Amino acid sequence: MVTGEIKNKIDQIWDTFFVAGITNPITVLEQMTYIFFMKMLDDKQLQEEENARDWDSEVQNPTFLEGQLWVNPDAVSDEEKAGVPYENLRWHVFKNFGAENMFKIVRQSVFEFIKHIGTGEESAYSRYMKSAIFLIPNARTLAKVIDGVDALDMNNRDAMGDVYEYILGKMAASGTNGQFRTPRHIIRMIVEMMEPTPQDYICDPAMGSAGFLVEAVKYIKENYETAMYVGEEAHHIKTSMINGYDTDQTMLRIGAMNLLLHDITAPELAWRDSLSEQNDDQSCYTLIMANPPFAGSLDKGNVNKNILAYANTSKTELLFLAQFVRSLELGGRCASIVPDGVLFGTSKAHVAIRKEIVEHQQLKAVISMPSGVFKPYAGVSTAVLIFTKTNCGGTDKVWFYDMKADGFSLDDKRSEIKDNDIPDIVNRFHNLKAEESRSRKEQSFFVPVEEIRNNDYDLSINKYKEIEREKVVYDSVETILARLDKSETEYVKGYSELYKMLEE
């Protein structure tokens, strides 16, 4: 949990950027991410040096080399080519330089240093720094930011993970770039339904700030206590288990930091268009959880031909589903948020991708969500599709759930409310045997595949939900006229009495 004191510190740092003229929330977060990384590097080596002293040993593969100079590989000026002592690149040293000297060393040397780290776990983040730009405009602003961040304990990864998610929440609440952040409670619902394990290979091909990947890690921490710290399993979790792609370098940096602060030190992240020829992923993941972009159409000429084989279309929401099928291992499972149009669209491509998932894979569930879930950024109605890759079918019946409330009001304010179907959704999904007796008048029910097949693979819940209508009996015309006559008589009587009072 983020305490009120820490929230106030983060809010003050955030306000410092705004006062300095950096008002784009995603730029603020990006610049804060750079500062976080600078402190994390030094905190980590300070801890390693302390351990080395305790055990009378040496630090293995230190980030900062004692007594040596660091020279920027991209150095141009003679001053840059002369190099700078590694010691001066360390947080606990440069923070005491005074505002102007600190600004100079951070902008010219420390920032360039973190862009060029090439070995060890630290390079997992720095590899996404190539296009990064340092935008803090002056010494006074940097000094205030450094003071604010200096009070945070970067070694407490659980606490810092919460801090970073609080900052991501501020970015979304600012009304800009909210599209990068799927609501945390929706992500958590999907993760709890999919139950990731330490043996999984998890991917989000449209990762944004890495919300699904981070929540998967948190779930594993909560349910497999020793897995994060012991042997090969721990190494797998911190490296090959987590895979993510994005076309935005800024989001890669933000997502990489989010994972780093949740103790995932070397995830497999890449700057990649998941729908393009450059993505050769095929049969390599056991779990995909994603909220792919609903960008409408794109240039089909740039789309991987293997994806088009599933659905010949330019609509991204359909192409991503095709890519999910393609990149899952046999037995791998997928939970994807899709716009409602995917469920009932009548184009050849819409029908083709639904038929693929129903007939050739195993469609398990369709959870329809209300249109306000993504407000204030979008009012589109969405659903969650859950399926398993089999390549030989297996869909015999599909579970439908009609979510009415997610714990927040469905207007632009999204205020917290008591009504919340999410715990019920997770509970029912994990107890599907008990769902078989439910009627279609209830909030969830099964539909046999034959019926779905006969309806052109329509997956909208309203196609199958039975609406219970109550018969309303109205008064006869004679009764209504008599009531009107009585009312009119009373009105005329009252009017006459009032008129007489005025004449008197």
C-alpha positions in Angstrom: 0.0 0.0 0.0 1.2 3.5 -0.8 0.9 5.6 2.4 -0.5 9.2 2.4 3.0 10.5 3.1 4.5 8.8 0.0 1.6 10.0 -2.1 2.2 13.5 -1.0 5.9 13.2 -2.0 5.0 11.8 -5.4 2.4 14.5 -5.9 5.0 17.2 -5.1 7.4 15.7 -7.6 4.6 15.6 -10.2 3.8 19.3 -9.5 7.4 20.2 -9.8 7.4 19.0 -13.4 4.2 20.9 -14.2 5.5 24.1 -12.7 8.6 23.7 -14.9 6.4 23.5 -18.0 6.5 19.7 -18.5 2.7 19.2 -18.6 2.3 16.1 -20.7 1.7 13.3 -18.1 3.5 10.7 -20.1 6.5 12.9 -20.4 6.5 13.5 -16.7 6.4 9.8 -16.0 9.1 9.1 -18.5 11.5 11.7 -16.9 10.7 10.3 -13.5 11.6 6.9 -14.8 15.1 8.0 -15.8 15.6 9.5 -12.3 14.3 6.3 -10.6 16.8 4.3 -12.7 19.7 6.5 -11.7 18.9 6.0 -8.0 18.3 2.2 -8.4 21.7 1.7 -9.9 23.5 3.3 -7.0 21.3 1.8 -4.3 21.9 -1.7 -5.8 25.7 -1.3 -5.8 25.7 0.3 -2.3 23.9 -2.9 -1.1 26.3 -5.1 -2.9 29.3 -3.2 -1.4 27.9 -3.6 2.0 27.4 -7.3 1.5 30.9 -7.6 0.2 32.4 -5.9 3.3 30.4 -8.3 5.5 31.8 -11.3 3.7 35.2 -9.9 3.0 34.8 -10.3 -0.7 34.5 -8.1 -3.8 31.5 -6.9 -5.7 31.0 -9.0 -8.8 30.4 -7.1 -12.1 29.9 -3.6 -10.5 28.0 -1.0 -12.5 30.4 1.8 -11.3 34.1 0.9 -11.5 36.1 2.3 -8.6 39.0 4.6 -9.6 38.2 4.5 -13.3 36.9 7.0 -15.8 33.7 6.5 -17.9 33.9 7.9 -21.5 30.8 8.4 -23.5 30.9 6.2 -26.6 29.2 9.0 -28.5 31.5 11.7 -27.2 32.1 14.7 -29.5 33.8 17.4 -27.5 37.2 17.2 -25.9 35.7 17.5 -22.5 33.4 14.5 -23.1 36.3 12.5 -24.5 38.3 13.1 -21.4 35.8 11.1 -19.4 34.3 11.5 -16.0 35.0 9.4 -12.8 32.5 6.6 -12.3 32.2 7.8 -8.7 30.6 11.1 -10.0 27.9 9.1 -11.7 26.6 7.7 -8.5 23.5 9.1 -6.9 24.8 9.4 -3.4 27.7 11.5 -4.8 26.2 13.8 -7.4 23.2 14.7 -5.2 25.6 16.6 -3.0 27.2 18.6 -5.8 25.0 21.7 -5.6 22.2 22.4 -8.0 24.1 23.8 -11.0 27.0 21.2 -10.9 24.5 18.4 -10.3 22.4 19.5 -13.3 25.5 19.6 -15.5 26.8 16.1 -14.5 23.3 14.5 -14.7 22.4 15.9 -18.1 25.8 15.5 -19.7 27.1 12.3 -18.1 24.7 10.3 -15.9 21.9 10.4 -18.4 24.2 9.3 -21.2 25.7 6.6 -18.9 22.3 4.9 -18.3 21.7 4.9 -22.0 24.9 2.9 -22.6 24.9 0.3 -19.9 25.7 -2.9 -21.8 26.2 -5.7 -19.3 24.3 -7.2 -16.4 20.7 -7.0 -15.4 20.8 -3.2 -15.7 21.1 -3.4 -19.5 17.6 -4.9 -19.7 16.2 -1.4 -19.0 18.9 0.6 -20.7 18.4 -1.2 -24.1 15.2 0.8 -24.5 17.0 4.1 -23.8 18.5 4.7 -27.2 16.0 7.3 -28.3 15.5 8.8 -24.8 15.8 12.6 -24.3 16.5 14.4 -21.1 13.9 17.1 -20.8 14.3 18.5 -17.2 14.9 22.2 -18.1 16.9 23.6 -15.3 19.0 23.0 -12.2 16.3 24.1 -9.7 13.7 21.7 -11.1 16.2 18.8 -11.1 17.3 19.5 -7.5 13.7 19.4 -6.3 13.0 16.2 -8.2 16.2 14.6 -6.8 15.3 15.6 -3.3 11.8 14.0 -3.7 13.1 10.8 -5.1 15.9 10.5 -2.6 13.4 9.9 0.1 12.1 6.8 -1.6 13.5 3.3 -0.8 14.4 1.8 -4.1 15.5 -1.4 -2.5 11.9 -2.2 -1.4 10.6 -3.5 -4.7 7.1 -4.3 -3.4 6.7 -0.7 -2.1 8.2 0.8 -5.2 6.0 -1.3 -7.4 3.0 0.2 -5.6 4.5 3.7 -6.0 4.9 3.3 -9.7 1.4 2.0 -10.1 0.2 5.1 -8.2 2.1 7.3 -10.7 0.6 5.4 -13.6 -2.8 6.1 -12.0 -2.0 9.8 -12.0 -1.1 9.6 -15.6 -4.5 8.1 -16.4 -6.4 10.4 -14.1 -4.8 13.4 -16.0 -7.0 12.6 -19.0 -4.0 12.2 -21.3 -2.6 8.9 -22.6 -5.2 7.0 -20.5 -5.5 4.6 -23.5 -2.2 3.1 -22.3 -3.7 1.9 -19.1 -6.4 -0.8 -18.8 -8.2 -0.4 -15.5 -6.2 -2.2 -12.8 -9.3 -4.1 -11.5 -10.1 -5.4 -14.9 -6.6 -6.6 -15.4 -6.7 -8.3 -12.0 -10.0 -10.0 -12.8 -8.5 -11.5 -16.0 -5.3 -12.6 -14.2 -7.3 -14.3 -11.5 -9.4 -16.1 -14.1 -6.3 -17.3 -16.0 -4.2 -18.2 -12.9 -0.6 -17.8 -14.3 2.0 -20.2 -12.9 5.8 -20.0 -12.5 6.1 -22.4 -15.5 4.2 -20.2 -17.9 5.7 -18.2 -20.8 3.5 -15.1 -20.7 3.1 -12.5 -23.4 1.3 -9.2 -24.0 1.9 -8.3 -27.7 0.5 -4.8 -27.0 2.0 -4.2 -23.6 1.8 -0.4 -23.0 2.8 0.1 -19.4 3.0 -3.7 -18.8 -0.1 -3.9 -16.6 -1.0 -7.4 -17.5 2.6 -8.6 -17.1 3.1 -6.9 -13.8 -0.2 -8.3 -12.4 0.8 -11.8 -13.5 4.0 -11.4 -11.6 2.1 -10.2 -8.5 -0.3 -13.1 -8.7 2.6 -15.6 -8.8 4.3 -13.9 -5.9 1.0 -14.2 -3.9 0.3 -17.8 -4.8 3.8 -19.3 -5.2 5.8 -17.8 -2.4 9.2 -19.5 -3.0 9.2 -19.4 -6.8 10.5 -15.9 -6.9 13.6 -16.7 -5.0 14.7 -20.3 -5.5 16.7 -21.8 -8.4 15.8 -22.1 -12.0 12.2 -21.2 -11.4 13.2 -17.8 -10.0 15.6 -17.2 -13.0 12.8 -18.1 -15.4 10.3 -15.7 -13.7 12.8 -12.8 -13.9 13.8 -13.4 -17.5 12.1 -15.7 -20.0 8.7 -15.9 -18.4 7.7 -12.3 -19.2 7.5 -11.2 -22.9 6.1 -8.0 -24.2 6.1 -5.8 -27.3 5.1 -2.3 -28.2 5.6 0.1 -31.1 6.2 3.0 -28.8 9.8 3.3 -27.3 8.5 5.5 -24.5 6.0 2.9 -23.4 8.7 0.2 -23.6 10.8 2.3 -21.1 7.8 2.8 -18.9 6.8 -0.8 -19.0 10.4 -2.0 -18.4 10.6 0.2 -15.3 7.3 -1.1 -14.1 8.6 -4.6 -14.3 11.9 -3.7 -12.8 10.2 -2.2 -9.8 8.3 -5.5 -9.4 11.6 -7.4 -9.4 11.6 -8.6 -13.0 15.1 -7.7 -13.9 15.6 -9.0 -17.4 12.2 -9.5 -19.2 12.0 -10.3 -22.9 10.7 -6.9 -24.2 11.0 -5.6 -27.7 10.2 -2.6 -29.9 8.1 -4.4 -32.4 4.9 -4.2 -34.4 3.2 -7.5 -33.4 1.2 -7.6 -36.7 4.2 -7.1 -39.0 6.5 -9.5 -40.8 9.2 -8.7 -38.2 7.2 -10.7 -35.6 8.0 -14.4 -36.2 6.4 -15.6 -33.0 4.7 -18.9 -33.6 3.7 -21.6 -31.0 5.9 -20.1 -28.3 3.7 -18.9 -25.4 1.6 -20.7 -22.9 -0.5 -17.6 -21.8 -1.5 -14.4 -23.6 -3.3 -11.6 -21.8 -3.9 -8.4 -23.6 -6.0 -5.4 -24.5 -4.9 -4.8 -28.1 -5.5 -1.5 -29.7 -8.8 -1.0 -31.5 -7.3 1.3 -34.1 -9.7 0.5 -36.9 -7.8 -0.2 -40.1 -4.2 -0.4 -41.2 -2.2 -1.0 -44.3 -2.6 -4.7 -45.1 0.6 -4.6 -47.1 2.6 -4.4 -43.8 0.7 -7.3 -42.1 2.3 -10.7 -41.7 0.9 -13.1 -44.3 0.7 -15.9 -41.7 -1.8 -13.7 -39.7 -3.8 -12.8 -42.8 -4.3 -16.5 -43.4 -6.6 -16.6 -40.4 -8.6 -13.4 -41.2 -8.0 -11.5 -44.4 -8.7 -8.0 -43.1 -7.1 -4.7 -42.2 -8.9 -4.4 -38.8 -6.5 -4.5 -36.0 -8.8 -6.1 -33.4 -9.3 -9.1 -35.7 -5.6 -9.3 -36.7 -4.5 -9.4 -33.1 -6.8 -12.3 -32.3 -5.3 -14.1 -35.3 -1.8 -13.4 -34.0 -2.7 -14.7 -30.5 -3.8 -18.0 -32.0 -0.7 -18.2 -34.1 1.8 -17.4 -31.3 0.3 -19.7 -28.6 1.6 -23.2 -28.0 -0.8 -26.1 -28.2 -2.6 -26.0 -24.9 -1.8 -22.4 -24.5 -4.6 -20.1 -23.3 -5.6 -16.6 -24.1 -7.7 -13.9 -22.5 -8.2 -10.8 -24.7 -10.3 -7.7 -24.4 -12.1 -7.0 -27.6 -14.6 -4.4 -28.8 -18.2 -5.7 -29.0 -18.1 -5.5 -32.8 -15.8 -8.6 -32.8 -18.6 -10.6 -31.3 -21.3 -9.9 -33.9 -19.7 -8.3 -36.9 -21.0 -9.8 -40.2 -18.0 -9.3 -42.5 -16.2 -12.3 -43.8 -13.2 -11.6 -41.6 -15.3 -11.2 -38.5 -17.0 -14.5 -39.1 -13.8 -16.2 -40.1 -11.9 -15.3 -36.8 -14.9 -16.3 -34.7 -15.2 -19.6 -36.6 -11.4 -20.2 -36.2 -11.7 -19.8 -32.4 -14.9 -21.8 -32.0 -14.2 -24.6 -34.5 -10.5 -25.1 -34.6 -9.6 -23.9 -31.0 -11.6 -24.2 -27.8 -13.6 -21.1 -26.9 -14.3 -21.2 -23.1 -15.9 -18.0 -22.1 -17.3 -14.6 -23.3 -17.6 -11.9 -20.5 -19.5 -8.9 -21.7 -18.5 -5.7 -20.0 -20.6 -2.5 -19.7 -19.7 0.5 -22.0 -18.5 2.7 -19.1 -15.5 0.4 -18.1 -13.0 2.5 -20.2 -14.5 5.9 -19.5 -13.5 8.7 -19.5 -11.2 7.7 -22.4 -13.6 5.6 -24.5 -17.3 4.7 -24.2 -17.1 1.6 -26.4 -18.6 -1.6 -25.2 -16.1 -4.4 -24.7 -15.9 -8.1 -23.8 -13.3 -10.6 -22.7 -12.7 -13.7 -24.9 -11.1 -16.7 -23.2 -9.9 -19.6 -25.3 -7.4 -22.4 -25.5 -5.3 -23.3 -28.5 -5.9 -26.9 -29.7 -5.8 -26.7 -33.5 -8.3 -29.6 -33.4 -11.4 -27.9 -31.9 -13.0 -28.9 -28.6 -15.6 -26.2 -28.1 -18.7 -28.0 -26.9 -20.4 -25.1 -25.0 -19.4 -21.5 -24.2 -19.9 -19.8 -20.9 -21.4 -16.3 -21.1 -21.5 -13.7 -18.3 -23.3 -10.3 -18.5 -21.3 -8.0 -16.3 -23.5 -5.1 -15.0 -21.1 -3.4 -12.6 -17.4 -3.4 -12.0 -17.3 -1.6 -8.7 -17.2 1.9 -10.2 -19.8 4.2 -11.6 -20.1 4.0 -15.4 -19.9 7.7 -16.0 -16.9 9.9 -16.7 -16.2 10.3 -12.9 -15.8 6.5 -12.3 -16.5 6.9 -8.6 -16.3 3.8 -6.4 -19.6 2.1 -5.7 -20.8 -1.1 -3.9 -22.1 -3.0 -6.9 -19.4 -5.2 -8.3 -19.8 -8.4 -10.4 -16.0 -9.1 -10.6 -15.7 -11.4 -7.5 -18.8 -13.3 -8.8 -17.3 -13.6 -12.3 -14.0 -15.1 -11.0 -15.8 -17.5 -8.6 -18.3 -18.7 -11.3 -15.5 -19.1 -13.9 -13.6 -21.4 -11.6 -16.8 -23.4 -10.8 -18.2 -23.9 -14.2 -19.8 -27.3 -13.2 -22.3 -25.4 -11.1 -23.2 -23.2 -14.1 -24.7 -26.0 -16.2 -28.1 -25.7 -14.5 -28.5 -22.0 -14.9 -31.2 -20.7 -17.2 -30.7 -18.0 -19.8 -32.7 -15.5 -17.7 -29.8 -15.4 -15.2 -26.6 -13.3 -15.4 -24.5 -16.3 -16.6 -25.2 -19.4 -18.6 -23.9 -21.9 -21.1 -24.7 -22.0 -24.8 -24.1 -25.2 -26.8 -21.7 -24.9 -29.8 -24.4 -26.1 -32.2 -26.5 -23.0 -31.5 -23.5 -20.7 -31.9 -22.7 -22.4 -35.2 -26.3 -21.9 -36.4 -26.1 -18.2 -35.6 -23.1 -17.6 -37.8 -20.8 -17.8 -34.8 -22.4 -14.7 -33.2 -20.9 -14.3 -29.7 -23.0 -11.4 -28.4 -24.8 -12.3 -25.2 -28.0 -10.7 -26.2 -28.3 -13.2 -29.0 -28.8 -16.0 -26.4 -30.0 -14.3 -23.3 -33.7 -14.9 -22.5 -35.4 -11.6 -21.5 -38.1 -12.1 -18.9 -41.0 -9.8 -19.7 -43.7 -9.0 -17.1 -47.3 -8.6 -18.4 -48.6 -5.1 -17.6 -52.4 -4.8 -17.3 -53.7 -1.4 -17.9 -57.1 0.1 -16.8 -59.9 -0.1 -19.3 -60.7 3.0 -21.4 -64.0 3.4 -19.5 -62.2 3.5 -16.2 -59.6 6.0 -17.4 -62.4 8.3 -18.8 -64.3 8.1 -15.5 -61.2 9.1 -13.6 -60.6 12.0 -15.9 -64.3 13.1 -15.6 -64.0 13.0 -11.8 -60.8 15.0 -11.9 -62.4 17.6 -14.2 -65.5 18.0 -11.9 -63.3 18.5 -8.9 -61.2 21.1 -10.7 -64.3 23.1 -11.9 -65.8 23.0 -8.4 -62.6 24.4 -6.9 -62.3 27.0 -9.5 -65.9 28.2 -8.9 -65.3 28.4 -5.2 -62.2 30.5 -5.6 -64.0 32.8 -8.0 -66.8 33.4 -5.5 -64.3 34.2 -2.8 -62.7 36.9 -5.0 -66.2 38.5 -5.7 -66.9 38.8 -2.0 
